[in-house]
Amino acid sequence: MAVLRCIFIITCSLIIQSAYAQNPLTETVQVTQSVLKMEINKGVNADDAIKALKSKADELNMKFVAHQPMSKELAARGIESARLEIFQFCNPYDAYVLAKFNPIFAAYMPCRISLVEDKEGKFWLVMLNLDMKIENKTLPKTARRLTKRVNATLIEIMTAGATGEF
């Protein structure tokens, strides 16, 4: 099921890219097209999803570098909110290679995966859709291969979180 979900997400991403490639005058991207989003499976609670996310990241050599428990911070300020947490991961060597190629890539680092509770109480994992940058025609093959690997790793981490499997 998780593999099918990943295939579906990647296919949708390619369809979106194709649509934008056909219209070179398109300057803006809808925010929904710039992210990948996975619903956490029924029977998997948010805390288990987080454990699976972190465990899979560790297994795949993506260092867990930061955690921002946004909803807890809001609660400390007296603001009620749905659960929102941001997790940041990085492979230092990959980051170095990409930033060396072009410092602009540093803006995408570290890689973020957010846990978001929607209005219905469902939990989602959301991340930037790196495919939109990977297919950049000016990106050299080495950097393209590296970003594809990072993107695939992040999708694998998200899938572990969404299924609770690690």
VMD Tcl script that builds the backbone (N, CA, C; Angstrom):
set m [mol new atoms 498]
animate dup $m
set s [atomselect $m all]
$s set {name element resname resid chain x y z} {
  {N N MET 1 A 0.822 -1.190 0.000}
  {CA C MET 1 A 0.000 0.000 0.000}
  {C C MET 1 A 0.869 1.258 0.000}
  {N N ALA 2 A 1.908 1.256 0.847}
  {CA C ALA 2 A 2.787 2.423 0.923}
  {C C ALA 2 A 3.511 2.641 -0.395}
  {N N VAL 3 A 3.923 1.557 -1.044}
  {CA C VAL 3 A 4.618 1.676 -2.329}
  {C C VAL 3 A 3.675 2.252 -3.373}
  {N N LEU 4 A 2.430 1.790 -3.385}
  {CA C LEU 4 A 1.452 2.323 -4.329}
  {C C LEU 4 A 1.207 3.800 -4.090}
  {N N ARG 5 A 1.167 4.197 -2.832}
  {CA C ARG 5 A 0.973 5.601 -2.496}
  {C C ARG 5 A 2.127 6.444 -3.042}
  {N N CYS 6 A 3.351 5.958 -2.872}
  {CA C CYS 6 A 4.535 6.669 -3.390}
  {C C CYS 6 A 4.489 6.765 -4.905}
  {N N ILE 7 A 4.115 5.664 -5.572}
  {CA C ILE 7 A 4.015 5.674 -7.031}
  {C C ILE 7 A 2.970 6.682 -7.465}
  {N N PHE 8 A 1.832 6.727 -6.778}
  {CA C PHE 8 A 0.782 7.685 -7.097}
  {C C PHE 8 A 1.278 9.117 -6.939}
  {N N ILE 9 A 1.965 9.389 -5.841}
  {CA C ILE 9 A 2.472 10.736 -5.583}
  {C C ILE 9 A 3.474 11.146 -6.652}
  {N N ILE 10 A 4.382 10.246 -6.998}
  {CA C ILE 10 A 5.396 10.553 -8.009}
  {C C ILE 10 A 4.734 10.753 -9.366}
  {N N THR 11 A 3.744 9.918 -9.706}
  {CA C THR 11 A 3.027 10.067 -10.972}
  {C C THR 11 A 2.328 11.409 -11.037}
  {N N CYS 12 A 1.655 11.791 -9.965}
  {CA C CYS 12 A 0.982 13.097 -9.932}
  {C C CYS 12 A 1.989 14.219 -10.116}
  {N N SER 13 A 3.127 14.084 -9.489}
  {CA C SER 13 A 4.180 15.088 -9.609}
  {C C SER 13 A 4.631 15.226 -11.053}
  {N N LEU 14 A 4.805 14.094 -11.736}
  {CA C LEU 14 A 5.247 14.125 -13.132}
  {C C LEU 14 A 4.189 14.746 -14.031}
  {N N ILE 15 A 2.916 14.483 -13.757}
  {CA C ILE 15 A 1.826 15.087 -14.529}
  {C C ILE 15 A 1.843 16.599 -14.360}
  {N N ILE 16 A 2.028 17.045 -13.137}
  {CA C ILE 16 A 2.084 18.485 -12.857}
  {C C ILE 16 A 3.261 19.117 -13.584}
  {N N GLN 17 A 4.420 18.466 -13.514}
  {CA C GLN 17 A 5.605 18.991 -14.193}
  {C C GLN 17 A 5.371 19.087 -15.690}
  {N N SER 18 A 4.742 18.079 -16.259}
  {CA C SER 18 A 4.471 18.063 -17.687}
  {C C SER 18 A 3.562 19.226 -18.071}
  {N N ALA 19 A 2.536 19.473 -17.264}
  {CA C ALA 19 A 1.624 20.580 -17.541}
  {C C ALA 19 A 2.356 21.920 -17.512}
  {N N TYR 20 A 3.252 22.085 -16.572}
  {CA C TYR 20 A 4.001 23.337 -16.489}
  {C C TYR 20 A 5.044 23.448 -17.592}
  {N N ALA 21 A 5.603 22.333 -18.006}
  {CA C ALA 21 A 6.594 22.364 -19.080}
  {C C ALA 21 A 5.959 22.776 -20.402}
  {N N GLN 22 A 4.674 22.453 -20.596}
  {CA C GLN 22 A 3.985 22.799 -21.825}
  {C C GLN 22 A 3.642 24.278 -21.897}
  {N N ASN 23 A 3.666 24.960 -20.774}
  {CA C ASN 23 A 3.352 26.382 -20.752}
  {C C ASN 23 A 4.504 27.140 -20.111}
  {N N PRO 24 A 5.493 27.546 -20.905}
  {CA C PRO 24 A 6.662 28.216 -20.333}
  {C C PRO 24 A 6.347 29.587 -19.744}
  {N N LEU 25 A 5.157 30.112 -20.008}
  {CA C LEU 25 A 4.797 31.420 -19.467}
  {C C LEU 25 A 4.270 31.329 -18.042}
  {N N THR 26 A 4.036 30.116 -17.564}
  {CA C THR 26 A 3.539 29.929 -16.211}
  {C C THR 26 A 4.616 30.363 -15.220}
  {N N GLU 27 A 4.294 31.349 -14.401}
  {CA C GLU 27 A 5.282 31.874 -13.465}
  {C C GLU 27 A 4.997 31.478 -12.026}
  {N N THR 28 A 3.769 31.153 -11.737}
  {CA C THR 28 A 3.433 30.808 -10.366}
  {C C THR 28 A 3.043 29.345 -10.274}
  {N N VAL 29 A 3.236 28.807 -9.129}
  {CA C VAL 29 A 2.877 27.421 -8.868}
  {C C VAL 29 A 1.901 27.425 -7.705}
  {N N GLN 30 A 0.824 26.686 -7.850}
  {CA C GLN 30 A -0.116 26.560 -6.752}
  {C C GLN 30 A 0.592 25.887 -5.584}
  {N N VAL 31 A 0.314 26.342 -4.374}
  {CA C VAL 31 A 0.994 25.789 -3.204}
  {C C VAL 31 A 0.765 24.289 -3.088}
  {N N THR 32 A -0.404 23.798 -3.476}
  {CA C THR 32 A -0.665 22.354 -3.395}
  {C C THR 32 A 0.198 21.569 -4.360}
  {N N GLN 33 A 0.679 22.202 -5.412}
  {CA C GLN 33 A 1.536 21.524 -6.368}
  {C C GLN 33 A 2.994 21.533 -5.922}
  {N N SER 34 A 3.309 22.311 -4.938}
  {CA C SER 34 A 4.700 22.415 -4.503}
  {C C SER 34 A 5.008 21.513 -3.308}
  {N N VAL 35 A 4.040 20.712 -2.886}
  {CA C VAL 35 A 4.255 19.830 -1.741}
  {C C VAL 35 A 3.790 18.406 -2.029}
  {N N LEU 36 A 4.333 17.479 -1.247}
  {CA C LEU 36 A 3.852 16.102 -1.218}
  {C C LEU 36 A 3.159 15.922 0.123}
  {N N LYS 37 A 2.028 15.253 0.126}
  {CA C LYS 37 A 1.219 15.129 1.331}
  {C C LYS 37 A 0.744 13.684 1.459}
  {N N MET 38 A 0.947 13.086 2.648}
  {CA C MET 38 A 0.497 11.719 2.917}
  {C C MET 38 A -0.339 11.711 4.183}
  {N N GLU 39 A -1.506 11.101 4.114}
  {CA C GLU 39 A -2.331 10.937 5.308}
  {C C GLU 39 A -1.759 9.800 6.145}
  {N N ILE 40 A -1.750 9.991 7.441}
  {CA C ILE 40 A -1.319 8.927 8.345}
  {C C ILE 40 A -2.417 7.875 8.390}
  {N N ASN 41 A -2.020 6.624 8.209}
  {CA C ASN 41 A -2.982 5.518 8.150}
  {C C ASN 41 A -3.835 5.425 9.404}
  {N N LYS 42 A -5.052 4.938 9.214}
  {CA C LYS 42 A -5.929 4.665 10.349}
  {C C LYS 42 A -5.238 3.632 11.233}
  {N N GLY 43 A -5.353 3.800 12.533}
  {CA C GLY 43 A -4.717 2.889 13.468}
  {C C GLY 43 A -3.306 3.313 13.853}
  {N N VAL 44 A -2.775 4.335 13.180}
  {CA C VAL 44 A -1.447 4.850 13.520}
  {C C VAL 44 A -1.654 6.218 14.160}
  {N N ASN 45 A -1.279 6.362 15.431}
  {CA C ASN 45 A -1.450 7.667 16.062}
  {C C ASN 45 A -0.250 8.563 15.728}
  {N N ALA 46 A -0.388 9.841 15.987}
  {CA C ALA 46 A 0.646 10.816 15.624}
  {C C ALA 46 A 1.983 10.504 16.283}
  {N N ASP 47 A 1.961 10.096 17.551}
  {CA C ASP 47 A 3.218 9.801 18.245}
  {C C ASP 47 A 3.943 8.602 17.627}
  {N N ASP 48 A 3.180 7.581 17.235}
  {CA C ASP 48 A 3.794 6.427 16.571}
  {C C ASP 48 A 4.337 6.809 15.201}
  {N N ALA 49 A 3.618 7.673 14.505}
  {CA C ALA 49 A 4.084 8.145 13.196}
  {C C ALA 49 A 5.419 8.876 13.348}
  {N N ILE 50 A 5.540 9.677 14.382}
  {CA C ILE 50 A 6.781 10.425 14.634}
  {C C ILE 50 A 7.927 9.466 14.944}
  {N N LYS 51 A 7.656 8.459 15.778}
  {CA C LYS 51 A 8.695 7.467 16.092}
  {C C LYS 51 A 9.164 6.756 14.826}
  {N N ALA 52 A 8.220 6.376 13.973}
  {CA C ALA 52 A 8.564 5.686 12.730}
  {C C ALA 52 A 9.351 6.607 11.797}
  {N N LEU 53 A 8.944 7.849 11.731}
  {CA C LEU 53 A 9.623 8.858 10.902}
  {C C LEU 53 A 11.086 8.996 11.312}
  {N N LYS 54 A 11.307 9.189 12.602}
  {CA C LYS 54 A 12.673 9.368 13.113}
  {C C LYS 54 A 13.515 8.095 12.947}
  {N N SER 55 A 12.913 6.951 13.214}
  {CA C SER 55 A 13.629 5.686 13.104}
  {C C SER 55 A 14.062 5.431 11.659}
  {N N LYS 56 A 13.155 5.661 10.721}
  {CA C LYS 56 A 13.478 5.443 9.309}
  {C C LYS 56 A 14.543 6.430 8.845}
  {N N ALA 57 A 14.460 7.675 9.293}
  {CA C ALA 57 A 15.469 8.673 8.928}
  {C C ALA 57 A 16.844 8.223 9.409}
  {N N ASP 58 A 16.905 7.741 10.622}
  {CA C ASP 58 A 18.171 7.263 11.177}
  {C C ASP 58 A 18.702 6.083 10.360}
  {N N GLU 59 A 17.818 5.160 10.042}
  {CA C GLU 59 A 18.193 3.992 9.244}
  {C C GLU 59 A 18.756 4.399 7.877}
  {N N LEU 60 A 18.220 5.484 7.304}
  {CA C LEU 60 A 18.617 5.926 5.960}
  {C C LEU 60 A 19.708 7.000 5.977}
  {N N ASN 61 A 20.322 7.201 7.130}
  {CA C ASN 61 A 21.432 8.139 7.274}
  {C C ASN 61 A 21.035 9.599 7.039}
  {N N MET 62 A 19.804 9.929 7.387}
  {CA C MET 62 A 19.362 11.324 7.363}
  {C C MET 62 A 19.345 11.779 8.818}
  {N N LYS 63 A 20.269 12.632 9.151}
  {CA C LYS 63 A 20.415 13.080 10.534}
  {C C LYS 63 A 19.209 13.941 10.942}
  {N N PHE 64 A 18.654 13.631 12.105}
  {CA C PHE 64 A 17.558 14.416 12.678}
  {C C PHE 64 A 18.193 15.637 13.328}
  {N N VAL 65 A 17.989 16.824 12.730}
  {CA C VAL 65 A 18.714 18.002 13.189}
  {C C VAL 65 A 17.862 19.016 13.948}
  {N N ALA 66 A 16.541 18.932 13.818}
  {CA C ALA 66 A 15.717 19.910 14.545}
  {C C ALA 66 A 14.271 19.437 14.644}
  {N N HIS 67 A 13.617 19.927 15.678}
  {CA C HIS 67 A 12.202 19.657 15.908}
  {C C HIS 67 A 11.562 20.937 16.411}
  {N N GLN 68 A 10.506 21.333 15.761}
  {CA C GLN 68 A 9.774 22.527 16.179}
  {C C GLN 68 A 8.335 22.123 16.517}
  {N N PRO 69 A 8.031 21.956 17.804}
  {CA C PRO 69 A 6.661 21.605 18.210}
  {C C PRO 69 A 5.780 22.871 18.233}
  {N N MET 70 A 5.352 23.295 17.070}
  {CA C MET 70 A 4.650 24.572 16.912}
  {C C MET 70 A 3.390 24.669 17.777}
  {N N SER 71 A 2.587 23.612 17.823}
  {CA C SER 71 A 1.343 23.683 18.602}
  {C C SER 71 A 1.634 23.833 20.091}
  {N N LYS 72 A 2.712 23.226 20.585}
  {CA C LYS 72 A 3.088 23.390 21.998}
  {C C LYS 72 A 3.522 24.830 22.271}
  {N N GLU 73 A 4.259 25.411 21.327}
  {CA C GLU 73 A 4.684 26.809 21.472}
  {C C GLU 73 A 3.471 27.741 21.478}
  {N N LEU 74 A 2.519 27.462 20.603}
  {CA C LEU 74 A 1.301 28.281 20.572}
  {C C LEU 74 A 0.522 28.137 21.880}
  {N N ALA 75 A 0.432 26.914 22.390}
  {CA C ALA 75 A -0.269 26.677 23.656}
  {C C ALA 75 A 0.393 27.463 24.782}
  {N N ALA 76 A 1.720 27.522 24.777}
  {CA C ALA 76 A 2.449 28.282 25.798}
  {C C ALA 76 A 2.132 29.769 25.716}
  {N N ARG 77 A 1.687 30.202 24.545}
  {CA C ARG 77 A 1.313 31.605 24.345}
  {C C ARG 77 A -0.187 31.829 24.528}
  {N N GLY 78 A -0.890 30.772 24.945}
  {CA C GLY 78 A -2.322 30.881 25.177}
  {C C GLY 78 A -3.160 30.769 23.917}
  {N N ILE 79 A -2.587 30.229 22.858}
  {CA C ILE 79 A -3.302 30.086 21.585}
  {C C ILE 79 A -3.621 28.614 21.361}
  {N N GLU 80 A -4.910 28.315 21.196}
  {CA C GLU 80 A -5.332 26.949 20.930}
  {C C GLU 80 A -5.122 26.645 19.459}
  {N N SER 81 A -4.557 25.468 19.180}
  {CA C SER 81 A -4.349 25.098 17.780}
  {C C SER 81 A -4.384 23.590 17.628}
  {N N ALA 82 A -4.556 23.175 16.393}
  {CA C ALA 82 A -4.422 21.755 16.081}
  {C C ALA 82 A -2.930 21.416 16.173}
  {N N ARG 83 A -2.642 20.140 16.204}
  {CA C ARG 83 A -1.241 19.723 16.335}
  {C C ARG 83 A -0.463 20.058 15.050}
  {N N LEU 84 A 0.690 20.646 15.247}
  {CA C LEU 84 A 1.579 21.009 14.156}
  {C C LEU 84 A 3.008 20.891 14.659}
  {N N GLU 85 A 3.787 20.027 14.001}
  {CA C GLU 85 A 5.185 19.845 14.366}
  {C C GLU 85 A 6.016 19.783 13.092}
  {N N ILE 86 A 7.211 20.359 13.158}
  {CA C ILE 86 A 8.105 20.359 12.013}
  {C C ILE 86 A 9.378 19.607 12.397}
  {N N PHE 87 A 9.748 18.652 11.551}
  {CA C PHE 87 A 10.942 17.838 11.764}
  {C C PHE 87 A 11.924 18.147 10.638}
  {N N GLN 88 A 13.178 18.329 11.010}
  {CA C GLN 88 A 14.180 18.668 10.011}
  {C C GLN 88 A 15.268 17.594 9.985}
  {N N PHE 89 A 15.629 17.191 8.765}
  {CA C PHE 89 A 16.597 16.134 8.534}
  {C C PHE 89 A 17.655 16.616 7.548}
  {N N CYS 90 A 18.856 16.049 7.658}
  {CA C CYS 90 A 19.908 16.451 6.737}
  {C C CYS 90 A 20.989 15.376 6.657}
  {N N ASN 91 A 21.504 15.172 5.481}
  {CA C ASN 91 A 22.714 14.391 5.294}
  {C C ASN 91 A 23.795 15.442 5.019}
  {N N PRO 92 A 24.691 15.680 5.972}
  {CA C PRO 92 A 25.656 16.775 5.836}
  {C C PRO 92 A 26.473 16.748 4.541}
  {N N TYR 93 A 26.879 15.565 4.105}
  {CA C TYR 93 A 27.682 15.505 2.892}
  {C C TYR 93 A 26.864 15.931 1.669}
  {N N ASP 94 A 25.628 15.424 1.568}
  {CA C ASP 94 A 24.770 15.809 0.451}
  {C C ASP 94 A 24.531 17.321 0.464}
  {N N ALA 95 A 24.298 17.871 1.641}
  {CA C ALA 95 A 24.090 19.314 1.765}
  {C C ALA 95 A 25.308 20.078 1.271}
  {N N TYR 96 A 26.477 19.614 1.661}
  {CA C TYR 96 A 27.724 20.252 1.239}
  {C C TYR 96 A 27.865 20.236 -0.285}
  {N N VAL 97 A 27.628 19.071 -0.891}
  {CA C VAL 97 A 27.772 18.940 -2.342}
  {C C VAL 97 A 26.820 19.883 -3.073}
  {N N LEU 98 A 25.574 19.919 -2.645}
  {CA C LEU 98 A 24.596 20.776 -3.315}
  {C C LEU 98 A 24.898 22.258 -3.108}
  {N N ALA 99 A 25.273 22.634 -1.909}
  {CA C ALA 99 A 25.588 24.045 -1.644}
  {C C ALA 99 A 26.857 24.468 -2.381}
  {N N LYS 100 A 27.779 23.531 -2.545}
  {CA C LYS 100 A 29.000 23.833 -3.292}
  {C C LYS 100 A 28.656 24.071 -4.762}
  {N N PHE 101 A 27.728 23.268 -5.293}
  {CA C PHE 101 A 27.294 23.447 -6.674}
  {C C PHE 101 A 26.650 24.817 -6.850}
  {N N ASN 102 A 25.725 25.136 -5.933}
  {CA C ASN 102 A 25.050 26.437 -5.997}
  {C C ASN 102 A 24.540 26.776 -4.594}
  {N N PRO 103 A 25.004 27.877 -4.004}
  {CA C PRO 103 A 24.595 28.258 -2.649}
  {C C PRO 103 A 23.080 28.415 -2.478}
  {N N ILE 104 A 22.366 28.606 -3.558}
  {CA C ILE 104 A 20.907 28.750 -3.476}
  {C C ILE 104 A 20.264 27.505 -2.874}
  {N N PHE 105 A 20.887 26.332 -3.086}
  {CA C PHE 105 A 20.324 25.099 -2.541}
  {C C PHE 105 A 20.268 25.118 -1.019}
  {N N ALA 106 A 21.074 25.932 -0.391}
  {CA C ALA 106 A 21.051 26.021 1.071}
  {C C ALA 106 A 19.678 26.465 1.578}
  {N N ALA 107 A 18.921 27.157 0.747}
  {CA C ALA 107 A 17.574 27.592 1.144}
  {C C ALA 107 A 16.630 26.406 1.354}
  {N N TYR 108 A 16.962 25.266 0.768}
  {CA C TYR 108 A 16.126 24.074 0.905}
  {C C TYR 108 A 16.589 23.170 2.035}
  {N N MET 109 A 17.584 23.608 2.776}
  {CA C MET 109 A 18.163 22.781 3.828}
  {C C MET 109 A 17.854 23.345 5.202}
  {N N PRO 110 A 17.744 22.526 6.207}
  {CA C PRO 110 A 17.627 21.080 6.094}
  {C C PRO 110 A 16.263 20.707 5.528}
  {N N CYS 111 A 16.123 19.455 5.145}
  {CA C CYS 111 A 14.863 18.976 4.571}
  {C C CYS 111 A 13.822 18.867 5.689}
  {N N ARG 112 A 12.634 19.343 5.403}
  {CA C ARG 112 A 11.580 19.381 6.419}
  {C C ARG 112 A 10.428 18.445 6.080}
  {N N ILE 113 A 9.939 17.805 7.105}
  {CA C ILE 113 A 8.697 17.038 7.025}
  {C C ILE 113 A 7.845 17.516 8.190}
  {N N SER 114 A 6.642 17.950 7.876}
  {CA C SER 114 A 5.748 18.472 8.911}
  {C C SER 114 A 4.628 17.494 9.207}
  {N N LEU 115 A 4.262 17.423 10.469}
  {CA C LEU 115 A 3.088 16.676 10.914}
  {C C LEU 115 A 1.995 17.720 11.136}
  {N N VAL 116 A 0.873 17.552 10.445}
  {CA C VAL 116 A -0.202 18.539 10.499}
  {C C VAL 116 A -1.518 17.845 10.803}
  {N N GLU 117 A -2.254 18.389 11.763}
  {CA C GLU 117 A -3.600 17.896 12.053}
  {C C GLU 117 A -4.581 18.804 11.338}
  {N N ASP 118 A -5.473 18.227 10.519}
  {CA C ASP 118 A -6.432 19.057 9.785}
  {C C ASP 118 A -7.695 19.332 10.607}
  {N N LYS 119 A -8.648 20.011 10.016}
  {CA C LYS 119 A -9.874 20.421 10.710}
  {C C LYS 119 A -10.715 19.236 11.172}
  {N N GLU 120 A -10.590 18.096 10.477}
  {CA C GLU 120 A -11.342 16.888 10.854}
  {C C GLU 120 A -10.594 16.021 11.858}
  {N N GLY 121 A -9.412 16.443 12.280}
  {CA C GLY 121 A -8.630 15.675 13.232}
  {C C GLY 121 A -7.757 14.608 12.599}
  {N N LYS 122 A -7.673 14.601 11.253}
  {CA C LYS 122 A -6.798 13.659 10.563}
  {C C LYS 122 A -5.384 14.222 10.569}
  {N N PHE 123 A -4.411 13.313 10.596}
  {CA C PHE 123 A -3.013 13.727 10.592}
  {C C PHE 123 A -2.388 13.468 9.229}
  {N N TRP 124 A -1.557 14.406 8.819}
  {CA C TRP 124 A -0.882 14.362 7.528}
  {C C TRP 124 A 0.604 14.620 7.718}
  {N N LEU 125 A 1.401 14.054 6.823}
  {CA C LEU 125 A 2.819 14.387 6.721}
  {C C LEU 125 A 2.984 15.154 5.412}
  {N N VAL 126 A 3.695 16.272 5.481}
  {CA C VAL 126 A 3.809 17.165 4.331}
  {C C VAL 126 A 5.265 17.584 4.161}
  {N N MET 127 A 5.726 17.620 2.905}
  {CA C MET 127 A 7.086 18.097 2.621}
  {C C MET 127 A 7.115 18.813 1.276}
  {N N LEU 128 A 8.155 19.564 1.058}
  {CA C LEU 128 A 8.375 20.238 -0.210}
  {C C LEU 128 A 8.549 19.196 -1.307}
  {N N ASN 129 A 7.938 19.434 -2.448}
  {CA C ASN 129 A 8.064 18.541 -3.594}
  {C C ASN 129 A 9.363 18.865 -4.331}
  {N N LEU 130 A 10.410 18.138 -4.007}
  {CA C LEU 130 A 11.706 18.400 -4.619}
  {C C LEU 130 A 11.740 18.069 -6.107}
  {N N ASP 131 A 10.773 17.284 -6.588}
  {CA C ASP 131 A 10.737 16.957 -8.007}
  {C C ASP 131 A 10.713 18.210 -8.868}
  {N N MET 132 A 10.086 19.242 -8.376}
  {CA C MET 132 A 9.986 20.469 -9.162}
  {C C MET 132 A 11.363 21.099 -9.367}
  {N N LYS 133 A 12.272 20.899 -8.442}
  {CA C LYS 133 A 13.632 21.416 -8.581}
  {C C LYS 133 A 14.537 20.422 -9.305}
  {N N ILE 134 A 14.284 19.136 -9.095}
  {CA C ILE 134 A 15.114 18.103 -9.696}
  {C C ILE 134 A 15.069 18.183 -11.223}
  {N N GLU 135 A 13.917 18.459 -11.772}
  {CA C GLU 135 A 13.767 18.469 -13.221}
  {C C GLU 135 A 14.258 19.756 -13.868}
  {N N ASN 136 A 14.867 20.624 -13.099}
  {CA C ASN 136 A 15.443 21.857 -13.611}
  {C C ASN 136 A 16.506 21.510 -14.658}
  {N N LYS 137 A 16.336 22.033 -15.864}
  {CA C LYS 137 A 17.228 21.684 -16.970}
  {C C LYS 137 A 18.667 22.166 -16.773}
  {N N THR 138 A 18.883 23.138 -15.900}
  {CA C THR 138 A 20.241 23.645 -15.688}
  {C C THR 138 A 20.999 22.840 -14.627}
  {N N LEU 139 A 20.341 21.920 -13.996}
  {CA C LEU 139 A 20.970 21.120 -12.951}
  {C C LEU 139 A 21.873 20.055 -13.584}
  {N N PRO 140 A 23.159 20.019 -13.231}
  {CA C PRO 140 A 24.035 18.992 -13.792}
  {C C PRO 140 A 23.628 17.595 -13.316}
  {N N LYS 141 A 24.040 16.574 -14.077}
  {CA C LYS 141 A 23.637 15.194 -13.784}
  {C C LYS 141 A 23.975 14.772 -12.365}
  {N N THR 142 A 25.149 15.144 -11.862}
  {CA C THR 142 A 25.558 14.744 -10.514}
  {C C THR 142 A 24.599 15.312 -9.474}
  {N N ALA 143 A 24.291 16.594 -9.592}
  {CA C ALA 143 A 23.370 17.230 -8.645}
  {C C ALA 143 A 21.962 16.674 -8.807}
  {N N ARG 144 A 21.559 16.386 -10.030}
  {CA C ARG 144 A 20.230 15.819 -10.272}
  {C C ARG 144 A 20.120 14.450 -9.610}
  {N N ARG 145 A 21.139 13.604 -9.777}
  {CA C ARG 145 A 21.118 12.272 -9.149}
  {C C ARG 145 A 21.047 12.392 -7.628}
  {N N LEU 146 A 21.812 13.317 -7.085}
  {CA C LEU 146 A 21.844 13.513 -5.639}
  {C C LEU 146 A 20.482 13.981 -5.126}
  {N N THR 147 A 19.881 14.945 -5.800}
  {CA C THR 147 A 18.576 15.438 -5.337}
  {C C THR 147 A 17.494 14.381 -5.501}
  {N N LYS 148 A 17.597 13.569 -6.540}
  {CA C LYS 148 A 16.618 12.479 -6.701}
  {C C LYS 148 A 16.746 11.486 -5.541}
  {N N ARG 149 A 17.988 11.202 -5.158}
  {CA C ARG 149 A 18.207 10.274 -4.041}
  {C C ARG 149 A 17.674 10.856 -2.733}
  {N N VAL 150 A 17.932 12.134 -2.492}
  {CA C VAL 150 A 17.435 12.791 -1.279}
  {C C VAL 150 A 15.912 12.774 -1.278}
  {N N ASN 151 A 15.309 13.098 -2.416}
  {CA C ASN 151 A 13.849 13.114 -2.510}
  {C C ASN 151 A 13.265 11.726 -2.237}
  {N N ALA 152 A 13.862 10.701 -2.838}
  {CA C ALA 152 A 13.388 9.327 -2.623}
  {C C ALA 152 A 13.530 8.934 -1.155}
  {N N THR 153 A 14.613 9.349 -0.534}
  {CA C THR 153 A 14.836 9.061 0.885}
  {C C THR 153 A 13.765 9.724 1.743}
  {N N LEU 154 A 13.466 10.980 1.447}
  {CA C LEU 154 A 12.439 11.699 2.209}
  {C C LEU 154 A 11.065 11.057 2.034}
  {N N ILE 155 A 10.768 10.618 0.832}
  {CA C ILE 155 A 9.484 9.939 0.585}
  {C C ILE 155 A 9.437 8.631 1.374}
  {N N GLU 156 A 10.555 7.932 1.435}
  {CA C GLU 156 A 10.612 6.688 2.213}
  {C C GLU 156 A 10.406 6.978 3.707}
  {N N ILE 157 A 10.976 8.066 4.190}
  {CA C ILE 157 A 10.804 8.468 5.589}
  {C C ILE 157 A 9.340 8.816 5.851}
  {N N MET 158 A 8.749 9.593 4.947}
  {CA C MET 158 A 7.329 9.951 5.100}
  {C C MET 158 A 6.440 8.715 5.087}
  {N N THR 159 A 6.742 7.792 4.200}
  {CA C THR 159 A 5.935 6.561 4.090}
  {C C THR 159 A 6.003 5.757 5.381}
  {N N ALA 160 A 7.196 5.672 5.969}
  {CA C ALA 160 A 7.337 4.976 7.257}
  {C C ALA 160 A 6.490 5.656 8.319}
  {N N GLY 161 A 6.509 6.979 8.338}
  {CA C GLY 161 A 5.708 7.719 9.309}
  {C C GLY 161 A 4.219 7.508 9.081}
  {N N ALA 162 A 3.790 7.555 7.824}
  {CA C ALA 162 A 2.372 7.425 7.508}
  {C C ALA 162 A 1.835 6.029 7.812}
  {N N THR 163 A 2.687 5.022 7.664}
  {CA C THR 163 A 2.239 3.648 7.914}
  {C C THR 163 A 2.561 3.182 9.329}
  {N N GLY 164 A 3.440 3.920 10.011}
  {CA C GLY 164 A 3.852 3.524 11.348}
  {C C GLY 164 A 4.832 2.374 11.326}
  {N N GLU 165 A 5.362 2.052 10.147}
  {CA C GLU 165 A 6.287 0.917 10.001}
  {C C GLU 165 A 7.717 1.401 9.884}
  {N N PHE 166 A 8.588 0.760 10.630}
  {CA C PHE 166 A 10.020 1.068 10.527}
  {C C PHE 166 A 10.851 -0.138 10.863}
}
mol reanalyze $m
mol bondsrecalc $m
mol representation Tube
mol addrep $m
